[in-house]
């Protein structure tokens, strides 16, 4: 895409002005992190002013206009037509329904992971801002008073509805041995998951979810879905050459990201996750967590972290400090502005 020549001048000011548009629901992760928290951290930079705007005003006072996820296409179309001098961004692009129309109106998109960027870059210029929550350290619970066999999941119901069969079998074994599994998700809106390994369903609430996660021994972050016998059989059926018996067969969303692990890291809860994607950045060398695939690897890894207090603490502390260093919101905000600046200058 060739940018409007007027956008070339936006970084010649002392400060760049950014506005996030849309009525936000702070119980929604995209609204809370990509709009509210991102804007808040951008505004702390010396060379940036950032604000949230619920309704589009008659007079627009910004250089970059960023629109929340699923912003109405008709309103965005009118805004784009009337403000051609502005750089327009969208959050969490989609190629479904009106999403593709919105992509064609925007200059760039903000995405949450390399997986999402790799997919949507075929449509639009993408910039990554990881889904970094603002977590108060007061929620971190002392290791000595944490439960000993409490496995925790938080996130979308979809990830436990379509959980990998290997992980499901491991969790069934563990819960039969007295381990507890709590799932924190929106069951009031989406209905309760029927998986038998869940011993406690906790409604996701903005005021309590961090406290609930902190009261755990280990966090799990499944990433793949639609796996198991049917998925593997289908893959073998459609493959021209029979898939080798020791091949991995993985399927995950194009918006897959490591944000669910981030929360555990910030609360000093050790994490076990699956092979694939952004989870490898902090967990890939097994110095602060485990990456699993088989039933036995899930079973033994969860059990070891729950039973070995020293390892639990070691993993938690290492991941916490890696998270603070590699996912510092200030650094990612500066990176975002620098990448926008480079893009405008070089028009690539």
C-alpha positions in Angstrom: 0.0 0.0 0.0 1.2 3.5 -0.9 0.7 5.9 2.0 -0.8 9.3 1.7 2.1 11.8 1.5 0.6 13.8 4.4 1.3 10.9 6.8 5.0 11.4 6.1 5.0 14.4 8.4 3.4 12.9 11.5 6.7 12.1 13.2 8.1 15.6 12.5 6.2 16.9 15.6 7.6 16.8 19.2 4.8 14.4 20.0 2.7 12.1 18.0 -1.0 11.9 18.8 -2.8 8.6 18.8 -6.5 8.0 19.4 -8.2 4.6 20.1 -11.8 4.7 18.9 -14.8 2.6 20.1 -16.9 1.8 23.2 -14.8 -0.5 25.2 -15.8 -3.5 27.3 -13.0 -4.1 29.8 -14.1 -7.7 30.3 -13.1 -8.3 26.7 -9.4 -9.1 26.4 -8.9 -7.3 23.1 -10.6 -4.1 24.3 -8.8 -4.2 27.7 -5.3 -4.9 26.4 -5.1 -3.6 22.8 -7.1 -0.4 23.5 -7.2 0.5 27.2 -3.8 -0.8 28.4 -1.9 -0.1 25.2 -3.2 3.4 25.1 -2.3 4.0 28.7 1.3 2.8 28.2 1.8 4.7 25.0 0.7 7.9 26.8 3.5 7.5 29.2 6.1 7.9 26.5 7.7 11.3 26.1 7.1 11.5 22.4 3.5 10.3 22.4 0.0 11.4 23.5 -2.6 8.7 23.5 -6.3 8.7 24.4 -9.4 6.6 24.3 -12.4 8.1 22.5 -15.8 6.4 22.8 -17.7 8.3 20.1 -16.1 9.9 17.0 -16.1 13.7 17.5 -16.8 16.4 14.9 -13.2 17.5 15.1 -10.4 14.9 15.0 -7.2 15.8 16.8 -4.9 12.9 16.2 -2.2 11.6 13.7 -3.0 7.9 14.1 -6.6 6.6 14.5 -6.8 3.1 15.8 -10.2 1.2 15.9 -11.2 -1.5 18.3 -11.8 -5.1 17.3 -15.1 -5.5 15.3 -15.6 -1.8 14.9 -18.7 -1.2 12.6 -17.7 -1.1 9.0 -20.1 1.6 7.9 -18.8 4.1 10.5 -15.2 3.2 9.7 -15.9 3.7 6.0 -17.3 7.2 6.6 -14.4 8.1 8.9 -11.8 6.9 6.4 -13.4 8.9 3.6 -13.5 12.1 5.7 -10.0 11.7 7.2 -7.6 10.6 4.4 -4.8 12.6 5.9 -4.7 10.3 9.0 -3.0 6.9 9.4 -5.7 4.4 10.2 -5.2 1.2 12.1 -7.5 -1.7 13.1 -7.1 -4.2 15.9 -7.4 -8.0 15.5 -8.2 -8.0 11.8 -10.5 -10.7 10.4 -11.1 -12.0 6.9 -14.7 -13.0 7.7 -17.8 -11.0 6.9 -17.2 -7.2 7.2 -13.7 -7.9 8.5 -12.1 -8.0 5.0 -13.9 -4.7 4.1 -12.4 -3.1 7.1 -8.9 -4.4 6.2 -9.2 -2.7 2.8 -10.0 0.7 4.5 -7.1 0.6 7.0 -3.4 1.3 6.5 -2.2 -1.2 9.1 -3.4 -3.7 11.7 -2.3 -4.4 15.3 -1.9 -8.1 16.1 -0.9 -10.1 19.2 1.6 -12.7 17.9 3.9 -13.8 15.1 1.2 -16.4 14.3 -1.4 -13.7 13.7 1.0 -11.5 11.8 2.1 -14.4 9.5 -1.5 -15.0 8.5 -2.8 -11.5 8.1 0.2 -10.0 6.4 -1.2 -11.3 3.2 -3.9 -8.7 3.5 -2.4 -5.7 5.4 0.7 -4.3 7.1 0.8 -5.8 10.6 2.5 -4.7 13.8 2.8 -6.9 16.9 1.8 -5.7 20.3 1.8 -8.7 22.7 -1.3 -9.0 24.9 0.4 -7.8 28.1 -2.0 -7.4 31.0 -1.4 -4.8 33.7 -1.0 -7.0 36.8 -0.6 -5.6 40.3 2.0 -7.5 42.2 -0.3 -7.6 45.3 -2.0 -10.6 43.7 1.2 -12.7 43.8 0.6 -15.3 46.6 3.3 -16.6 48.9 4.6 -20.0 47.9 4.1 -21.4 51.4 0.4 -20.8 51.4 -0.5 -22.0 47.9 -2.5 -25.2 47.3 -0.4 -28.2 46.4 -2.3 -30.0 43.7 -4.3 -27.2 42.0 -4.2 -27.1 38.2 -5.5 -24.0 36.7 -6.8 -23.0 33.2 -8.1 -19.5 32.2 -9.2 -18.3 28.8 -11.6 -19.2 26.0 -14.0 -22.1 26.5 -13.0 -23.3 23.0 -9.6 -24.4 24.2 -11.0 -26.8 26.7 -13.9 -27.9 24.5 -11.5 -29.0 21.8 -8.6 -29.9 24.1 -5.9 -32.3 22.8 -6.8 -35.9 23.6 -3.3 -36.5 25.1 -3.8 -33.7 27.6 -7.3 -34.7 28.4 -6.2 -38.3 29.3 -3.5 -36.9 31.5 -5.9 -34.6 33.4 -8.3 -37.5 33.9 -5.5 -39.6 35.4 -4.4 -36.7 37.7 -7.9 -35.8 38.9 -8.6 -39.5 39.7 -5.5 -39.3 42.0 -6.8 -36.3 43.9 -5.6 -33.4 41.9 -8.0 -30.5 41.3 -8.6 -28.7 38.0 -10.3 -25.3 38.0 -11.3 -23.6 34.7 -11.8 -19.9 34.7 -13.9 -18.8 31.7 -17.2 -17.2 30.8 -19.5 -20.1 31.4 -22.5 -17.8 32.1 -22.2 -16.5 28.5 -21.0 -19.6 26.8 -22.4 -22.5 28.9 -20.4 -24.9 31.0 -17.8 -27.1 29.5 -18.7 -30.8 29.9 -15.1 -32.2 30.3 -15.0 -34.6 33.2 -11.6 -33.6 34.4 -12.9 -30.1 35.5 -13.5 -30.2 39.3 -14.4 -26.5 39.6 -15.9 -24.0 37.1 -15.2 -20.4 37.9 -16.9 -17.5 36.2 -14.4 -15.1 34.7 -14.9 -11.7 36.4 -12.8 -8.6 35.9 -12.6 -8.0 39.7 -11.6 -11.6 40.7 -9.9 -13.5 37.9 -6.3 -12.6 38.9 -6.9 -13.6 42.5 -8.3 -16.9 41.4 -5.4 -17.7 39.1 -2.9 -16.7 41.8 -4.4 -19.4 44.1 -3.0 -22.3 42.0 0.0 -24.7 41.9 0.5 -24.8 38.1 -1.1 -23.3 35.0 -1.7 -25.1 31.8 -2.0 -23.4 28.4 -3.4 -25.7 25.6 -3.0 -24.2 22.2 -4.1 -26.8 19.7 -7.6 -28.0 19.0 -9.6 -30.6 17.0 -6.9 -33.2 17.6 -7.1 -36.8 18.6 -8.1 -39.9 16.6 -10.5 -38.2 14.2 -8.0 -35.4 13.4 -5.1 -37.7 12.9 -7.2 -40.1 10.7 -8.4 -37.2 8.6 -4.8 -36.0 8.1 -3.7 -39.4 7.0 -6.7 -39.7 4.6 -6.0 -36.4 2.8 -2.2 -36.8 2.6 -0.9 -38.0 -0.7 1.8 -40.0 1.1 0.9 -41.7 4.3 2.0 -39.6 7.3 4.8 -41.1 9.3 3.8 -42.6 12.5 6.0 -40.3 14.5 4.9 -37.0 12.8 3.2 -34.3 14.8 -0.3 -33.3 13.6 -1.1 -29.9 15.0 -4.0 -27.4 14.4 -4.4 -24.1 16.1 -6.1 -20.7 15.5 -4.5 -18.1 13.3 -4.8 -15.7 16.3 -2.9 -18.1 18.6 -0.7 -16.2 21.1 1.0 -16.6 24.5 -1.1 -14.2 26.5 -2.6 -16.9 28.7 0.9 -17.9 29.8 1.8 -14.3 30.4 -0.7 -14.0 33.3 0.7 -17.1 35.0 4.3 -15.7 34.6 3.3 -12.3 36.0 1.7 -14.1 39.1 4.6 -16.4 39.5 2.7 -19.6 38.6 4.7 -22.1 36.6 3.4 -23.0 33.2 3.1 -26.1 31.1 2.0 -25.7 27.5 1.9 -27.4 24.1 4.4 -27.5 21.2 4.0 -24.7 18.7 3.9 -20.9 18.3 4.7 -18.0 20.6 4.8 -20.2 23.7 8.3 -21.3 22.8 9.7 -17.8 23.4 9.9 -18.1 27.1 9.3 -21.8 27.7 11.3 -23.4 24.8 14.5 -24.3 26.8 12.7 -25.9 29.8 14.4 -23.5 32.2 11.2 -22.0 33.4 8.4 -24.4 32.4 7.6 -27.4 30.2 6.3 -27.9 26.6 4.4 -31.2 26.2 2.7 -33.3 23.6 2.2 -36.9 24.7 -0.1 -38.1 27.5 2.8 -39.2 29.6 4.7 -35.9 29.1 1.7 -33.9 30.3 1.1 -36.3 33.2 4.7 -36.4 34.5 5.3 -32.7 34.0 2.2 -31.5 35.9 2.9 -34.0 38.7 6.6 -33.0 39.0 5.8 -29.3 39.2 3.1 -29.9 41.8 5.2 -32.2 44.0 8.6 -30.5 43.8 8.3 -27.2 45.7 11.9 -26.0 44.8 11.3 -26.6 41.1 7.9 -24.9 41.2 9.5 -21.8 42.8 12.6 -21.9 40.5 10.4 -22.0 37.3 8.1 -19.4 38.6 10.8 -16.9 39.5 12.8 -17.4 36.2 9.6 -16.9 34.1 8.6 -13.9 36.1 11.9 -12.1 35.4 12.0 -13.1 31.8 8.5 -11.8 31.4 9.4 -8.5 33.0 12.4 -8.1 30.7 11.2 -9.4 27.4 7.6 -8.2 27.6 8.0 -4.8 29.2 5.1 -2.7 27.9 7.2 0.4 27.6 9.7 -1.4 25.3 6.9 -2.8 23.1 5.3 0.7 22.9 8.6 2.2 21.8 9.1 -0.7 19.3 5.6 0.0 17.9 6.3 3.7 17.3 9.8 2.9 15.8 8.4 0.4 13.4 5.6 2.8 12.3 8.2 5.5 11.9 10.5 3.2 9.8 7.5 2.1 7.7 6.4 5.7 6.9 9.9 6.8 6.1 10.7 3.8 3.8 7.1 3.1 2.6 7.7 -0.6 2.6 
